Amino acid sequence: MICHNLSQFKAALSPDARLIGLDLGEKTIGVAVSDTLRTIATPRVTLKRGKFAADAAALEKLIAEETIGGLVIGLPLNMDGSSSPSAQSARAFARNFAARSGLPILMWDERLSTAAVTRTLLEADASRKRRGEVVDKMAAAYILQGALDAMRRIS
């Protein structure tokens, strides 16, 4: 079920449900997971993209292992808020995954998430190789953390 706003998403979640955050790239999927209190997003893994069925199966395995109750998928809008080809791709992924899963799904604006994470890694003096290894899962954590923080602000 794709939720159309944060309140609907929060209402659809079971208590203590952990969330998974996804940064959908062309070649990889960054994955982050929240704690049961939904306060902290932790980068988990970067999956290599393939066909949708294989990507979905890998995510379903993680969802089962981590007892996930909902998904937050990064929506890469253009800076002016308009939809980009990547945003259309993310929406299609969400629709296809929703057809396979009964979990609530929230699309979350991820503008500048990768840039913010890259800046943080540069400030930490991470090598180019290290940045390449962790940027996607850290971007997923950045996206998920934004949604977690916003959820705490609504009643």
N, C-alpha and C positions, 0 to 999 in steps of 0.2 A: 504494500500500500504506500503510494507516494503521498506524503503529507504536504499541504500547500502553505503551511506556516508553522512557526515554532511552537505555538500553543497547541495546535492539533498534534504535532509530533510528540510533544511532552505528554499529552493526555493518552496517546496510544501506547506509551511505554509501560511495562510492568515495573513495580518498585524494585530497586536494586539491579535493574537491567544494565549491563555494560553496553557501551556503544563502540562501534567500529567506525573509523574515519578513513575515507579513501581520497587519494589524490590520483586521478586518472590521467595518465600521460599517454602519449602515442606508443611508447615502447615499454613502459613500466606502470605498475600500480603501487603507489606508496600506501602503506597500511599503518594505522595507529589504533590503539585500544584505550578505552577509559577504564577507570576503576569503578567499583560498584556504587560508590557515592556520587559518581559523575562529576568529580572535581578536577581530575588531572588526566590529560591525554599523554600517552606514552608511545613513542615511535616503536613499531613492532618489526615490520619486514617490508622489503620491496620485492614485488612479484614481477616477473617478466611477462609482458603481454603476449597473448596468442589469440586464438579464436575465442569468441565470447563464451562458448560452452566450457572450454578449459579454464578460462579466467573465473567464471562463475563457480565451477567445481572447486577450484582452489580457495575461493572466498567462502564457500559453504563449509569447507573443511575447517577453516579458521574460525568461522562463526560457531560451529559445533564445539570445537576445542575450547574456545574462550567464553562459551555461554553468552553470546551476544543477543541483545534484545532490540537493536535498531541500528540503522546505518546513516551516516552523515557523508554525503558525497559532495566533493568540491565542485562548484559551478563556476567555470572560468569565463566570466562576463568580460566584455570590453570595458575600458576605463569609463566610457560614457553610460554604462549600464546596459548597452545593447547586447544581443546574443551573438556570440562568436561561433565559428564552426566547431571549436572545441567544446563550447557549451552545448551545442546541439548534440554532439557525440556523447557528452556526459548524461544528458537527458535521455537519450536512446538507451544507454547502458542501464540507467535507473529503471526505465520502463521494462526492459527485458529482464532485469533481475527481479523486479516486483512480480513479474509473471511466474517466476520460479519460487518465490519466497513470500511468506505472509508477514515478514518483518516490516515495521514502519521505516520509511526512507525519507530523509530530509535532504533537499538540495541546498547547499550553503555557499554563499558568495565567497569565492576564494581569490578575488583580485589581489595581486601582489604577494600572495603567500610564498611562492617560490623565491621571489626577490627578497623578501624579508628574511627567510631562512638562509639564503645564500649570503646575505649581508652579515648575519650573525656568525655564520661559519667562517667568513673572511675575517671578521673581527677576532675570532678565536684562533686565527692563523692556521686553519685547517688546509691541508694540501689539496690541490685540484683533484687528485685521486680520491681522497677521503670525502671531499664534498660530493663527488659523483656517486659515491657509495651510499651516502646517507640523506641527500637532499630530498628525495621523494618521500621517504617515510617521515622525515621531519616536517615536510610540507603537509602531510596528512595529519600529523599531530597538531600543527598550527591551525588547520581547518577545524579539526575536532575540538580543540581548545576554545576557539571562537564560539562555536555552537554551545559548548558546555557553559561558558561564561554567560552567554545570552540567556540560556535556560534558567540559570540561577536568578536572573533579574526579573523573570516573569512569575506570576503567582498562579 
